[in-house]
Amino acid sequence: MIGVYDLDSVKYAVASVGEKRSIVVTHKTTGTTKEFDTRTQFWGRDRKHSGGWLADINKSRTSPFLPEEFDIVDVQTPEPIENVLHSAKLTVERNVEASKADSVQYFIGKGDSFRVERSTLLGYKQQRDKTLKPLYLDEVSDYLTRKFKAEVVTHYEVDDRVVMETYKQPNKFVIALDKDTYSCAVKFFNVNRPQDGIVNCDCFGGLYLNDKNEVKGKGRMHLYYQICSLDDSDNYKAHCFSDVYWGQKSAYEALKDAKNDKEALVAMKGIFQKLYPEPKEVIGWRGNTILIDWQYVMNEMWDMARMHRFENDFVVGTEVLKKMGIEI
């Protein structure tokens, strides 16, 4: 069997682990500084920033400090680069050995995917522009490309490219840790779950809750769930402009009992009609006004969630419903 390795997951994980992150907080008036591991440690988890060290110190004050009285600077302290690159090499070799692949093809990504241009409601992965980039990300990426002679993927995401390489290829399987692969009609070795071996995801599949009460699944059912749910990492949400409260468990409950594709698609139609019972005007992520309805949002979620099996493999969700005999 030939393994088809998505190296993007390795480059981000290894580059992130290869540095220590902290913050330095400065009181604007007094100039007093203090270092914390995270913002959560400084001011808690809630949006009002009413916890953490700040809450503890305010207990002893008659005039509590306010969050806006402080400046926060992120600090990244990297390990020696040779240690990080060695870790990247060992990670790949360990995962290949665990997969028991006879040979391996490697792919690594560069630049934005086509989904950025096609996204209109929320900018695909655009929230990542606000997050810290690992200091050695480029160095790790260059090293992995050279070391494993990886094909550099542009326009598409590596997720798409490895699916293209393995789709309808019985002697190939994807090596990755991306949950999206469970939604694709390919064989998949999840490096975070080596005990599962190579999983065939070319099926209707199903959904379940794991021991952490998280929604998991595989096959087309997992794809339907992703379309009807949300992905904070990729920045798309079925309820992005809805007045209805909706989350991952909501999507799970609405889909879990479907016994076949038509039942699942009927449930999907019902979900988006519930979220968007009437057309409405919204402001998209580029600042333009868009008239949306349930069909518009559902079709965009298909675009964002579904991996391509071959070049220009665009599928319109409403057309799938029509082909299944579901009235639009």
C-alpha positions in Angstrom: 0.0 0.0 0.0 1.1 3.5 -0.8 0.7 6.2 1.8 -0.1 9.8 0.7 1.1 12.1 3.5 -0.3 15.5 4.3 2.7 17.3 5.8 0.9 20.5 6.6 -0.3 19.1 9.9 3.3 18.2 10.8 4.8 21.6 10.0 2.3 23.6 12.1 2.4 21.1 15.0 6.2 20.8 15.2 6.9 24.5 14.7 4.4 25.4 17.5 5.8 22.9 19.9 9.3 24.1 19.1 8.8 27.4 21.0 7.6 28.6 24.4 4.9 31.2 24.3 4.0 33.7 27.1 2.8 37.2 27.5 4.2 40.3 29.2 1.5 42.4 30.7 2.2 46.1 31.5 0.1 48.4 33.5 -0.2 51.6 31.4 -0.1 54.1 34.2 2.6 52.7 36.5 4.7 50.8 34.0 4.7 47.7 36.2 5.1 44.5 34.2 4.4 40.8 34.9 4.8 37.7 32.7 2.1 35.0 32.3 1.9 31.8 30.4 -1.4 32.8 28.7 -4.1 35.5 28.5 -6.4 33.0 30.3 -3.9 32.9 33.2 -3.9 36.7 33.3 -7.7 37.5 33.0 -9.7 34.3 32.9 -11.7 32.6 30.2 -14.9 34.6 29.9 -15.3 37.5 27.4 -15.6 40.1 30.2 -12.1 39.1 31.4 -13.3 38.8 34.9 -11.2 35.9 36.1 -7.6 34.7 36.5 -4.8 36.7 38.2 -6.7 39.9 37.6 -9.7 38.8 39.5 -7.6 37.5 42.4 -5.7 40.8 42.7 -8.9 42.8 42.5 -10.3 41.0 45.5 -7.9 43.0 47.7 -8.5 46.4 46.0 -11.2 49.0 46.7 -10.7 50.3 43.1 -10.4 47.2 40.8 -8.1 47.2 37.8 -9.9 47.2 34.5 -8.7 45.0 31.6 -8.2 48.1 29.4 -5.6 49.5 31.8 -3.1 46.9 30.6 -1.0 46.4 27.4 -0.2 42.8 26.4 2.8 41.8 24.3 3.2 38.2 23.0 6.6 36.6 23.6 7.8 33.6 21.5 11.0 31.9 22.7 12.1 29.2 20.2 14.2 26.1 20.8 17.4 25.7 18.7 16.3 25.3 15.1 18.2 22.0 14.7 16.1 20.5 17.5 12.9 21.6 15.8 13.9 20.2 12.4 15.0 16.9 14.0 11.7 16.6 15.7 9.9 17.2 12.4 11.9 14.4 10.8 11.2 12.0 13.6 7.5 12.8 13.6 7.1 12.0 10.0 9.2 8.8 10.1 7.4 7.6 13.2 4.0 8.1 11.6 5.0 6.4 8.4 6.3 3.4 10.3 3.0 3.2 12.2 1.0 3.3 9.0 2.9 0.3 7.6 3.0 2.0 4.2 5.2 0.2 1.6 6.1 3.6 0.1 5.0 7.2 0.6 4.2 10.3 -1.5 4.5 13.6 0.4 2.5 16.9 -0.1 2.9 20.2 1.5 0.9 23.5 1.1 1.8 27.0 0.2 -0.5 30.1 0.1 -4.3 30.4 0.2 -6.7 27.9 -1.2 -9.5 28.6 -3.7 -12.0 28.6 -0.8 -10.7 32.1 0.4 -11.9 33.6 -2.9 -15.2 31.6 -2.9 -16.1 32.4 0.6 -18.5 35.4 0.9 -20.1 35.2 4.4 -17.1 34.5 6.7 -13.6 34.7 5.3 -12.3 31.1 5.0 -9.5 30.7 7.5 -9.2 34.5 7.7 -9.3 34.5 11.5 -5.9 32.9 11.4 -4.4 36.3 10.3 -4.9 37.4 13.9 -3.1 34.5 15.5 0.6 34.2 16.1 2.5 32.4 13.4 5.2 30.0 14.8 8.6 31.6 14.4 10.1 28.5 12.6 7.1 27.7 10.4 8.8 28.6 7.1 12.0 26.9 8.1 10.2 23.7 9.0 8.1 23.8 5.8 11.2 24.3 3.7 13.0 21.5 5.5 10.1 19.0 5.1 9.8 19.9 1.4 13.5 19.2 0.8 13.9 16.2 3.2 10.9 14.3 1.8 10.9 15.7 -1.7 7.3 16.8 -1.1 5.1 18.2 -3.9 4.2 21.8 -3.1 0.5 22.4 -3.4 -0.9 25.8 -4.4 -4.5 27.0 -5.1 -5.9 23.8 -3.5 -5.3 22.8 0.1 -3.2 19.8 0.9 -6.4 18.1 2.2 -7.8 18.3 -1.3 -4.6 17.2 -3.0 -4.1 14.0 -0.9 -7.8 13.1 -1.6 -7.3 13.6 -5.3 -4.2 11.4 -5.2 -6.1 8.6 -3.3 -9.6 8.8 -4.7 -10.6 5.6 -6.6 -7.0 4.2 -6.0 -7.5 1.0 -4.0 -3.7 0.7 -3.3 -3.4 4.2 -1.7 -4.4 5.7 1.6 -4.1 9.2 3.2 -1.8 9.7 6.1 -2.8 12.8 8.1 -4.5 13.9 11.3 -7.1 16.2 9.7 -10.7 15.3 10.8 -11.9 16.4 7.4 -10.5 13.3 5.8 -13.1 11.2 7.6 -15.7 12.9 5.3 -13.9 11.8 2.0 -14.3 8.7 -0.1 -10.8 7.5 0.6 -8.9 5.2 3.0 -7.4 7.1 5.9 -4.7 6.5 8.5 -5.2 9.0 11.4 -1.7 9.5 13.0 -3.5 10.5 16.2 -5.3 7.2 16.3 -2.9 4.6 15.0 -4.8 1.9 16.9 -7.6 2.3 14.3 -5.4 1.3 11.4 -6.5 2.3 7.9 -10.1 3.3 7.9 -12.3 3.1 4.8 -14.3 6.3 4.7 -15.9 5.6 1.3 -19.3 4.9 2.8 -22.6 6.4 4.1 -21.1 6.1 7.6 -22.6 7.6 10.7 -22.2 9.9 13.7 -21.5 9.3 17.4 -20.5 11.0 20.6 -17.1 9.9 22.0 -16.2 9.6 25.7 -15.6 13.3 25.8 -19.1 14.0 24.4 -17.6 15.3 21.2 -19.2 14.6 17.8 -17.3 12.1 15.7 -18.1 10.1 12.6 -17.0 9.1 9.1 -18.3 8.8 5.6 -20.9 11.0 3.9 -22.7 11.4 7.2 -19.6 13.2 8.6 -19.6 15.5 5.6 -23.3 16.3 6.1 -22.6 17.0 9.7 -19.7 19.4 8.8 -21.9 21.3 6.3 -24.6 21.7 8.9 -22.3 22.5 11.9 -19.3 24.8 12.3 -15.6 24.7 12.1 -13.8 27.4 14.1 -10.4 26.4 12.7 -11.5 26.9 9.0 -13.9 29.7 10.0 -17.2 28.6 8.5 -20.5 28.2 10.4 -24.0 27.1 9.2 -25.5 29.6 11.6 -23.2 32.5 10.7 -26.1 35.0 10.0 -28.9 33.1 11.7 -31.0 34.4 14.6 -31.3 30.8 15.8 -28.9 29.4 18.4 -27.0 26.5 16.7 -24.0 24.4 17.5 -22.3 21.1 16.9 -24.7 19.2 19.1 -27.6 20.8 17.3 -26.4 19.5 14.0 -25.7 16.1 15.5 -29.2 15.7 17.0 -30.8 16.8 13.7 -28.8 14.3 11.6 -27.9 11.3 13.7 -31.0 9.2 13.0 -30.8 9.3 9.2 -30.6 5.8 7.7 -29.5 6.8 4.2 -28.4 9.8 2.1 -31.9 11.0 1.2 -33.0 11.1 4.9 -29.8 13.0 5.8 -30.3 15.5 2.9 -33.9 16.0 3.9 -32.7 16.7 7.4 -30.1 19.1 6.1 -32.7 21.0 4.1 -34.8 21.3 7.3 -31.8 22.6 9.2 -31.0 25.4 6.8 -34.7 26.4 6.5 -34.9 26.6 10.3 -31.7 28.7 10.4 -32.9 31.0 7.6 -36.7 31.0 7.3 -36.8 34.2 5.3 -34.3 35.9 2.9 -32.3 38.6 4.5 -29.5 41.1 3.6 -26.2 40.7 5.4 -22.8 42.3 5.2 -20.2 39.7 4.0 -16.6 39.5 5.2 -15.4 41.8 2.4 -17.9 44.5 3.5 -20.4 44.0 0.6 -24.2 43.6 1.0 -25.4 40.1 0.2 -29.0 38.9 -0.1 -29.0 35.4 1.4 -31.5 32.6 2.0 -31.3 29.0 3.2 -30.1 27.8 -0.2 -27.4 30.4 -0.5 -25.9 29.6 2.9 -26.2 25.8 2.5 -24.4 26.0 -0.9 -21.6 28.0 0.6 -21.2 25.6 3.5 -20.8 22.7 0.9 -18.1 24.7 -0.8 -16.2 25.3 2.5 -16.6 21.8 4.0 -16.2 19.4 1.1 -12.8 18.2 -0.2 -12.3 17.9 -4.0 -11.7 14.5 -5.5 -10.3 15.9 -8.8 -9.6 19.4 -10.2 -12.6 21.7 -10.5 -14.7 19.1 -8.6 -17.3 21.8 -7.6 -20.6 20.4 -6.3 -23.7 22.6 -5.6 -25.6 21.4 -2.6 -29.1 22.3 -3.9 -28.4 20.3 -7.1 -27.6 17.3 -5.0 -30.9 17.6 -3.3 -32.7 17.9 -6.6 -31.0 14.7 -7.9 -32.2 12.9 -4.8 -35.8 13.9 -5.6 -36.0 16.5 -2.8 -38.1 19.5 -3.6 -36.3 22.8 -3.3 
